[in-house]
Amino acid sequence: MDVIGVVGLFVGLVIALWLAARNASITGPVITGFALRALLAVIDSAVVRLPGAGDGVGWDRAAAYYARGGVEGTFQYIGAGHFLYVWLMSVIYALFGRSPLLIQSINVTLGTVLIVTIWQLASQLSSDAKAQRRVAWIMALFPSLIFFSSVLLREVAVSLPLAVSVLYLVRWYRERHIRLAIIAVITLLISMAFHSGGLAMLLFAGLWLIGSWIRALLQGRLETLGRSTIALVIGLAVVGVVLASGFGQQKFTGLETGDLAALSERQGNFAQGRTAYLEDLHATSTADLLWQTPIRVIYFLFAPFPWMLHTGSDVFGVIDSMLFVVLVAWTVRNRKAVSEVPVRMLTLGVFGAMAIVFAIGVSNYGTALRHRNKMLPLLIAAAASIPGRRHEAKARAILPLRRSLAP
């Protein structure tokens, strides 16, 4: 028995109980989410290796090898992207011994914290307590979120700091405190250290900051213009430093110059194996890139389609895709309600920017499933927190009454 791993799960349980106690309205989702993730981690570790987490097996071997010389010896292997995740695994192995379940228990705990973080984000997007709890329950029960929070993969190490970054970006938009913008930047950089996908949010946030500054200037809102200017300067400085240094851009190596031949080659490299899609769709010109991108986004978000079923494991992917369809359809159906809440638009903007960046380079639905899971919590927060039509009708009925009673 992996005693250290069991201890890790127990510590995670204590943290989950603490989170549940501090957030009483979502006690059910927090405890249920932790229990499902912990159970799947134990099954993967002690009963049968779950399909779809093959990289984790190799990372476990590499981390054990790096840890052979103690903590000090691991520093020669430190890197970015998945190398950073493997290095952190090796440090833990050097301190406590080789224990895959211990790493999985950390992922389980981070996945549980993610439930609370997205619930907090939903609380910023909607005042409907019922909708907020719905977000927490979806986070707790969404199959792919459970899976990727339970196995030896880095998905939750990317998605949690990304979610925290969006939460503080939304709070900054509402409160305009520079401290919130700084926290948003720091947590985004942490996410980018584990995966390059966060670069899309950085670029989108930079454009959003420019738009906010221009809007404040044109509307003459001097109260917020000063804070917006400081945030804009900080944001553009961070974007400039990141782009100049190459930090968090491992996945974009060779694409910095806008070489479409390199992009086409990468698309071809991803279009390999049983789960490949759009094998013959390569961008060789700017026009190709423009008309192909919407098609690639559709495949990235919704593949595998039912006609792509080949094995039993593909059923998991189809279920995930169908749930994505439901979330996106609900968002489109309630587009008016979405457009009326700027912070919801901001959250969906980050999701959309990341979807475009990932979709352009991915031609494999196995890889797509992993990548879209990194930003899935943002879609859940934005879509599932939209109040139902009955709640909106009630709000419209109450508002005139409140106005008539106002002094």
VENDALIN-V937579 format. One record per residue. N is the residue number from 1. OMEGA is omega in degrees with one decimal (none if undefined). Layout:
# VENDALIN-V937579
n=N omega=OMEGA
n=N omega=OMEGA
This chain:
# VENDALIN-V937579
n=1 omega=178.4
n=2 omega=-174.5
n=3 omega=-179.7
n=4 omega=178.5
n=5 omega=178.0
n=6 omega=176.9
n=7 omega=178.2
n=8 omega=177.7
n=9 omega=178.1
n=10 omega=176.7
n=11 omega=177.2
n=12 omega=177.6
n=13 omega=178.3
n=14 omega=179.0
n=15 omega=179.3
n=16 omega=178.4
n=17 omega=177.7
n=18 omega=178.2
n=19 omega=179.6
n=20 omega=-179.5
n=21 omega=-178.8
n=22 omega=-178.1
n=23 omega=-169.6
n=24 omega=-176.2
n=25 omega=178.6
n=26 omega=178.3
n=27 omega=-178.9
n=28 omega=178.8
n=29 omega=-178.0
n=30 omega=-178.2
n=31 omega=179.3
n=32 omega=179.3
n=33 omega=178.2
n=34 omega=-176.6
n=35 omega=-179.6
n=36 omega=-179.9
n=37 omega=178.6
n=38 omega=179.2
n=39 omega=-179.5
n=40 omega=177.7
n=41 omega=178.9
n=42 omega=178.2
n=43 omega=-179.3
n=44 omega=-175.7
n=45 omega=-170.3
n=46 omega=-174.3
n=47 omega=-178.0
n=48 omega=179.5
n=49 omega=-177.3
n=50 omega=178.4
n=51 omega=176.1
n=52 omega=-179.4
n=53 omega=-176.1
n=54 omega=179.9
n=55 omega=-177.4
n=56 omega=179.1
n=57 omega=177.7
n=58 omega=178.9
n=59 omega=177.9
n=60 omega=178.8
n=61 omega=-179.6
n=62 omega=-179.5
n=63 omega=178.1
n=64 omega=179.0
n=65 omega=179.9
n=66 omega=-174.2
n=67 omega=-174.0
n=68 omega=-179.3
n=69 omega=-178.7
n=70 omega=-176.1
n=71 omega=-178.2
n=72 omega=-178.4
n=73 omega=-178.2
n=74 omega=-171.9
n=75 omega=177.6
n=76 omega=-177.9
n=77 omega=-176.5
n=78 omega=180.0
n=79 omega=179.3
n=80 omega=-179.2
n=81 omega=-178.9
n=82 omega=176.2
n=83 omega=177.3
n=84 omega=179.3
n=85 omega=179.1
n=86 omega=178.8
n=87 omega=177.7
n=88 omega=174.5
n=89 omega=-177.2
n=90 omega=177.4
n=91 omega=178.8
n=92 omega=177.7
n=93 omega=179.7
n=94 omega=-178.1
n=95 omega=-170.8
n=96 omega=-175.5
n=97 omega=-177.3
n=98 omega=-178.3
n=99 omega=176.8
n=100 omega=-179.0
n=101 omega=177.1
n=102 omega=177.1
n=103 omega=178.9
n=104 omega=178.6
n=105 omega=176.0
n=106 omega=176.7
n=107 omega=178.1
n=108 omega=-179.6
n=109 omega=178.2
n=110 omega=177.1
n=111 omega=177.3
n=112 omega=176.0
n=113 omega=179.1
n=114 omega=176.8
n=115 omega=-179.0
n=116 omega=-178.8
n=117 omega=180.0
n=118 omega=173.4
n=119 omega=177.1
n=120 omega=177.1
n=121 omega=178.1
n=122 omega=178.6
n=123 omega=175.7
n=124 omega=-175.6
n=125 omega=-176.2
n=126 omega=176.6
n=127 omega=-178.8
n=128 omega=-177.4
n=129 omega=179.3
n=130 omega=178.4
n=131 omega=178.5
n=132 omega=178.4
n=133 omega=177.2
n=134 omega=176.7
n=135 omega=-178.9
n=136 omega=-180.0
n=137 omega=178.1
n=138 omega=177.0
n=139 omega=-177.2
n=140 omega=-170.6
n=141 omega=-177.4
n=142 omega=-171.7
n=143 omega=-176.2
n=144 omega=176.4
n=145 omega=175.8
n=146 omega=-177.0
n=147 omega=-174.1
n=148 omega=172.9
n=149 omega=-173.7
n=150 omega=-173.9
n=151 omega=-178.0
n=152 omega=176.4
n=153 omega=-172.7
n=154 omega=-172.0
n=155 omega=-176.2
n=156 omega=175.6
n=157 omega=176.0
n=158 omega=-171.4
n=159 omega=-179.0
n=160 omega=177.8
n=161 omega=175.7
n=162 omega=179.4
n=163 omega=177.7
n=164 omega=179.1
n=165 omega=179.0
n=166 omega=177.7
n=167 omega=-178.0
n=168 omega=174.3
n=169 omega=177.4
n=170 omega=178.6
n=171 omega=177.1
n=172 omega=-179.2
n=173 omega=-178.1
n=174 omega=-170.4
n=175 omega=177.2
n=176 omega=173.8
n=177 omega=-176.4
n=178 omega=179.8
n=179 omega=-179.5
n=180 omega=178.8
n=181 omega=179.7
n=182 omega=177.7
n=183 omega=178.4
n=184 omega=-179.7
n=185 omega=-177.4
n=186 omega=-178.5
n=187 omega=175.4
n=188 omega=178.2
n=189 omega=175.7
n=190 omega=177.8
n=191 omega=-179.7
n=192 omega=178.1
n=193 omega=179.2
n=194 omega=179.5
n=195 omega=-174.4
n=196 omega=-174.2
n=197 omega=180.0
n=198 omega=178.4
n=199 omega=178.8
n=200 omega=178.5
n=201 omega=-178.9
n=202 omega=-179.8
n=203 omega=179.1
n=204 omega=179.9
n=205 omega=176.7
n=206 omega=177.8
n=207 omega=179.6
n=208 omega=178.6
n=209 omega=177.7
n=210 omega=178.6
n=211 omega=179.5
n=212 omega=-179.7
n=213 omega=179.1
n=214 omega=179.8
n=215 omega=178.5
n=216 omega=179.5
n=217 omega=-177.6
n=218 omega=-178.9
n=219 omega=177.6
n=220 omega=-179.8
n=221 omega=-175.2
n=222 omega=-178.3
n=223 omega=-178.0
n=224 omega=-176.1
n=225 omega=-178.7
n=226 omega=179.3
n=227 omega=178.2
n=228 omega=179.1
n=229 omega=178.9
n=230 omega=179.3
n=231 omega=179.4
n=232 omega=179.2
n=233 omega=178.7
n=234 omega=-178.1
n=235 omega=-179.7
n=236 omega=177.1
n=237 omega=179.4
n=238 omega=178.8
n=239 omega=-179.6
n=240 omega=-179.7
n=241 omega=-178.8
n=242 omega=-179.1
n=243 omega=-178.7
n=244 omega=-176.2
n=245 omega=-176.3
n=246 omega=-178.9
n=247 omega=176.0
n=248 omega=-177.1
n=249 omega=-177.3
n=250 omega=-177.1
n=251 omega=-177.6
n=252 omega=178.7
n=253 omega=-179.1
n=254 omega=-178.1
n=255 omega=-174.3
n=256 omega=-176.0
n=257 omega=-178.4
n=258 omega=-179.3
n=259 omega=-178.0
n=260 omega=177.2
n=261 omega=178.0
n=262 omega=178.1
n=263 omega=179.6
n=264 omega=178.3
n=265 omega=179.5
n=266 omega=177.2
n=267 omega=178.4
n=268 omega=180.0
n=269 omega=179.4
n=270 omega=-176.9
n=271 omega=-177.7
n=272 omega=172.6
n=273 omega=-175.0
n=274 omega=-174.3
n=275 omega=-179.6
n=276 omega=173.1
n=277 omega=179.7
n=278 omega=-176.0
n=279 omega=-175.7
n=280 omega=-177.8
n=281 omega=-179.2
n=282 omega=179.8
n=283 omega=178.8
n=284 omega=177.8
n=285 omega=178.3
n=286 omega=178.0
n=287 omega=176.6
n=288 omega=-178.2
n=289 omega=-177.4
n=290 omega=-176.6
n=291 omega=180.0
n=292 omega=-174.7
n=293 omega=177.9
n=294 omega=179.0
n=295 omega=-179.1
n=296 omega=178.4
n=297 omega=178.7
n=298 omega=179.2
n=299 omega=-178.8
n=300 omega=-176.0
n=301 omega=-168.0
n=302 omega=174.7
n=303 omega=4.3
n=304 omega=173.9
n=305 omega=-176.7
n=306 omega=-179.0
n=307 omega=177.9
n=308 omega=-179.0
n=309 omega=177.1
n=310 omega=-178.6
n=311 omega=179.7
n=312 omega=-178.6
n=313 omega=178.9
n=314 omega=179.4
n=315 omega=178.2
n=316 omega=179.6
n=317 omega=179.5
n=318 omega=177.6
n=319 omega=178.4
n=320 omega=-179.4
n=321 omega=-179.9
n=322 omega=178.1
n=323 omega=174.5
n=324 omega=178.8
n=325 omega=-179.4
n=326 omega=-178.9
n=327 omega=-179.3
n=328 omega=179.5
n=329 omega=178.6
n=330 omega=178.6
n=331 omega=180.0
n=332 omega=-179.8
n=333 omega=-178.1
n=334 omega=-175.2
n=335 omega=178.0
n=336 omega=178.2
n=337 omega=178.2
n=338 omega=-175.7
n=339 omega=-178.7
n=340 omega=-179.1
n=341 omega=-176.0
n=342 omega=-177.7
n=343 omega=174.4
n=344 omega=175.4
n=345 omega=178.3
n=346 omega=179.8
n=347 omega=178.6
n=348 omega=176.6
n=349 omega=176.3
n=350 omega=177.9
n=351 omega=-178.6
n=352 omega=179.3
n=353 omega=179.1
n=354 omega=179.0
n=355 omega=-179.5
n=356 omega=-178.1
n=357 omega=178.9
n=358 omega=-173.3
n=359 omega=-177.3
n=360 omega=-174.2
n=361 omega=-173.8
n=362 omega=177.4
n=363 omega=-175.6
n=364 omega=-173.0
n=365 omega=172.8
n=366 omega=176.2
n=367 omega=-179.9
n=368 omega=-179.1
n=369 omega=179.2
n=370 omega=-176.1
n=371 omega=-178.1
n=372 omega=176.5
n=373 omega=-179.8
n=374 omega=-177.3
n=375 omega=178.1
n=376 omega=-179.9
n=377 omega=179.1
n=378 omega=178.2
n=379 omega=179.1
n=380 omega=-179.7
n=381 omega=-175.8
n=382 omega=-174.1
n=383 omega=-173.7
n=384 omega=178.8
n=385 omega=176.8
n=386 omega=-178.2
n=387 omega=175.9
n=388 omega=-177.0
n=389 omega=179.4
n=390 omega=179.2
n=391 omega=179.6
n=392 omega=179.2
n=393 omega=179.1
n=394 omega=-179.7
n=395 omega=179.7
n=396 omega=-179.9
n=397 omega=-176.7
n=398 omega=-173.7
n=399 omega=178.0
n=400 omega=179.2
n=401 omega=178.5
n=402 omega=-179.8
n=403 omega=-179.1
n=404 omega=-179.9
n=405 omega=-178.3
n=406 omega=-179.2
n=407 omega=none
